């Protein structure tokens, strides 16, 4: 029997560009057997063009993008699916929009120093976000607050170490090989929004 919509969960893997959101989100989705999406795919062409030329997005640019992500989460919940999605979610008000989804939205903030992220971004190829926008991303970042449903994980280790730390912090267990492909239920007793 499927859990009701309100019991469905979505992990939003958040943080500035270059912290490893896609790598960790894909790893979580794979380990948990949950749906996955990359929030960058929800950006309209105008947003991508703007960032590609080194111009940071403003709140007006982000509003329809965040609404599309929220609606995707709701759609997955109504389809009986838990999900993992990447999204910078740099400001609390952006996270507030995502929390409007018909699901339990939890945040996984990936924490790294600007120097580490800059070094990683310099090696990245084929991404529209230039290193020049990194400072604006860190300047805009409002870290998760104690009353928000989420956890913080340092990304200075390997992706496997970060993924293991994320699963532990979120109190989620990967699917077992002999399971019926049902992910472990999300615990209801944790800091932040129930």
Backbone torsions as a table, in degrees:
resi	resn	phi	psi	omega
1	UNK	NA	131.4	-179.4
2	UNK	-71.9	144.2	173.5
3	UNK	-68.6	154.2	179.4
4	UNK	-69.1	164.8	-173.5
5	UNK	-55.1	-43.8	-176.9
6	UNK	-62.9	-22.9	-179.7
7	UNK	-87.2	-8.4	176.8
8	UNK	-70.5	150.2	-176.2
9	UNK	-123.4	152.0	170.7
10	UNK	-135.8	126.0	174.0
11	UNK	-94.2	121.4	175.4
12	UNK	-99.2	112.1	178.9
13	UNK	-86.8	113.7	-167.6
14	UNK	-121.4	165.7	176.8
15	UNK	139.5	172.4	179.7
16	UNK	-61.9	162.0	176.3
17	UNK	-57.6	139.1	175.7
18	UNK	92.6	-2.1	-179.0
19	UNK	-81.5	-9.9	178.6
20	UNK	104.8	25.9	-176.4
21	UNK	-58.1	-46.9	-176.5
22	UNK	-64.4	-45.9	-179.6
23	UNK	-58.0	-47.4	-176.8
24	UNK	-72.6	-40.6	-179.9
25	UNK	-64.2	-43.6	177.9
26	UNK	-63.0	-38.9	178.4
27	UNK	-64.3	-43.2	178.1
28	UNK	-62.6	-47.6	-178.6
29	UNK	-60.0	-40.8	-179.9
30	UNK	-65.7	-46.5	-177.8
31	UNK	-67.2	-34.8	-175.5
32	UNK	-92.0	-16.5	-175.5
33	UNK	74.1	28.6	-179.1
34	UNK	-99.0	161.8	174.9
35	UNK	-66.8	152.4	-179.4
36	UNK	-131.7	144.5	171.0
37	UNK	-147.1	151.3	177.2
38	UNK	-104.1	117.0	-175.2
39	UNK	-61.7	-27.4	178.5
40	UNK	-58.1	-28.2	-179.5
41	UNK	-69.3	-15.6	-178.8
42	UNK	-88.9	-10.3	-179.7
43	UNK	-68.2	135.2	171.8
44	UNK	-69.0	159.8	-178.7
45	UNK	-55.6	-36.8	-178.9
46	UNK	-60.5	-39.3	178.3
47	UNK	-65.7	-45.1	-179.3
48	UNK	-63.3	-42.4	178.4
49	UNK	-61.2	-40.6	-178.8
50	UNK	-64.4	-48.2	-179.4
51	UNK	-66.3	-36.7	-179.1
52	UNK	-61.1	-28.4	179.2
53	UNK	-92.7	8.0	175.6
54	UNK	86.6	14.6	179.7
55	UNK	-101.1	120.9	179.2
56	UNK	-64.9	149.1	175.1
57	UNK	-73.9	150.4	172.9
58	UNK	-107.4	178.9	-175.8
59	UNK	-61.6	-34.4	178.6
60	UNK	-65.3	-36.0	177.1
61	UNK	-66.8	-37.4	-173.1
62	UNK	-81.3	-25.3	-172.9
63	UNK	-55.4	-52.6	-179.6
64	UNK	-67.6	-31.7	178.1
65	UNK	-63.3	-48.1	179.1
66	UNK	-63.3	-37.9	178.6
67	UNK	-63.2	-39.5	178.2
68	UNK	-64.6	-40.0	178.5
69	UNK	-64.9	-46.6	177.2
70	UNK	-55.4	-44.4	-178.3
71	UNK	-69.0	-32.8	175.8
72	UNK	-63.5	-44.1	178.8
73	UNK	-60.6	-44.9	178.3
74	UNK	-61.0	-43.0	179.5
75	UNK	-60.5	-41.9	178.0
76	UNK	-64.2	-43.1	180.0
77	UNK	-61.3	-42.8	179.7
78	UNK	-68.3	-24.2	176.6
79	UNK	-86.5	3.6	178.6
80	UNK	78.8	25.9	-176.9
81	UNK	-117.8	137.0	167.2
82	UNK	-82.7	159.3	-173.0
83	UNK	-147.7	160.6	172.1
84	UNK	-130.0	133.3	178.5
85	UNK	-140.4	145.4	173.0
86	UNK	-86.3	145.5	173.3
87	UNK	-168.1	130.3	-179.4
88	UNK	-56.7	-42.2	175.7
89	UNK	44.4	46.8	-170.5
90	UNK	-67.1	-29.4	-177.2
91	UNK	-114.6	151.0	-179.2
92	UNK	-58.7	-39.3	-178.2
93	UNK	-65.2	-28.3	174.8
94	UNK	-68.9	-41.9	179.2
95	UNK	-66.1	-32.0	177.1
96	UNK	-61.3	-38.2	177.3
97	UNK	-63.0	-45.6	-178.5
98	UNK	-64.6	-33.7	179.2
99	UNK	-67.8	-12.0	177.4
100	UNK	-74.0	-10.1	-179.5
101	UNK	-63.6	154.6	177.1
102	UNK	-81.7	66.8	178.9
103	UNK	-168.0	167.0	171.7
104	UNK	-82.8	107.8	-178.6
105	UNK	-94.3	119.8	178.2
106	UNK	-116.7	147.8	-177.4
107	UNK	-112.1	136.9	173.1
108	UNK	-115.5	102.7	-179.8
109	UNK	-87.2	120.3	177.2
110	UNK	-89.1	123.8	-172.2
111	UNK	-108.9	128.9	178.5
112	UNK	-153.4	157.5	175.9
113	UNK	-77.1	151.5	176.9
114	UNK	-56.5	-36.2	-178.8
115	UNK	-63.8	-42.8	179.3
116	UNK	-64.4	-44.0	-179.1
117	UNK	-65.4	-41.7	179.3
118	UNK	-60.9	-41.8	178.4
119	UNK	-62.9	-40.4	179.7
120	UNK	-69.8	-40.4	-179.1
121	UNK	-66.0	-33.1	-179.7
122	UNK	-63.7	-25.5	180.0
123	UNK	-90.1	-13.2	-175.2
124	UNK	-78.2	139.1	-179.6
125	UNK	-122.1	147.3	173.0
126	UNK	78.3	16.9	178.6
127	UNK	-110.7	140.7	-175.2
128	UNK	-74.7	-17.3	-176.1
129	UNK	-80.9	112.6	179.8
130	UNK	-77.8	154.5	178.2
131	UNK	-58.9	-27.7	-177.9
132	UNK	-61.9	-21.2	179.7
133	UNK	-90.1	-2.0	-176.0
134	UNK	-61.0	-43.9	-178.7
135	UNK	-59.4	-39.5	-180.0
136	UNK	-67.6	-33.0	178.4
137	UNK	-66.3	-46.8	179.4
138	UNK	-67.3	-34.1	178.3
139	UNK	-66.3	-35.0	-178.7
140	UNK	-80.6	-19.5	-173.4
141	UNK	-61.8	123.7	170.2
142	UNK	-111.3	107.2	-175.4
143	UNK	-61.1	156.6	177.0
144	UNK	-54.3	139.1	176.8
145	UNK	-99.2	163.5	-174.2
146	UNK	-59.3	-28.8	-177.8
147	UNK	-88.8	3.9	177.2
148	UNK	-93.9	144.6	-178.3
149	UNK	-78.6	94.9	-178.3
150	UNK	-179.1	175.8	-178.8
151	UNK	-138.8	160.9	176.6
152	UNK	-115.4	140.0	178.8
153	UNK	-135.5	131.4	177.2
154	UNK	-75.3	140.3	-176.4
155	UNK	-111.0	19.2	-176.9
156	UNK	-73.3	-16.4	177.3
157	UNK	-85.3	-165.6	178.5
158	UNK	-73.4	162.8	175.6
159	UNK	-56.7	-39.5	179.2
160	UNK	-63.5	-40.8	178.4
161	UNK	-65.8	-41.5	179.1
162	UNK	-64.8	-42.2	179.4
163	UNK	-63.3	-43.4	178.2
164	UNK	-62.5	-41.8	179.2
165	UNK	-65.5	-37.7	179.5
166	UNK	-65.4	-46.6	178.3
167	UNK	-59.6	-41.4	179.6
168	UNK	-66.5	-44.8	-178.7
169	UNK	-64.8	-35.9	179.2
170	UNK	-81.6	-7.9	-178.3
171	UNK	57.6	46.5	178.5
172	UNK	-118.6	143.8	179.5
173	UNK	-108.6	135.7	176.3
174	UNK	-63.0	158.9	175.0
175	UNK	-61.5	143.6	175.1
176	UNK	-94.7	153.2	-175.8
177	UNK	-61.5	-26.9	-178.5
178	UNK	-100.1	12.7	-177.5
179	UNK	-78.5	171.5	177.5
180	UNK	-92.1	23.5	-179.9
181	UNK	66.1	26.6	174.4
182	UNK	-104.7	121.8	-179.4
183	UNK	-67.4	154.9	177.1
184	UNK	-61.0	140.8	179.6
185	UNK	-64.1	148.6	177.9
186	UNK	-73.7	127.4	-179.8
187	UNK	-62.3	146.6	179.2
188	UNK	-94.7	-16.7	-179.8
189	UNK	-97.6	98.4	176.1
190	UNK	-156.4	166.5	179.7
191	UNK	-66.6	148.6	177.4
192	UNK	95.0	-165.6	-174.8
193	UNK	-66.8	130.0	179.3
194	UNK	-70.1	NA	NA
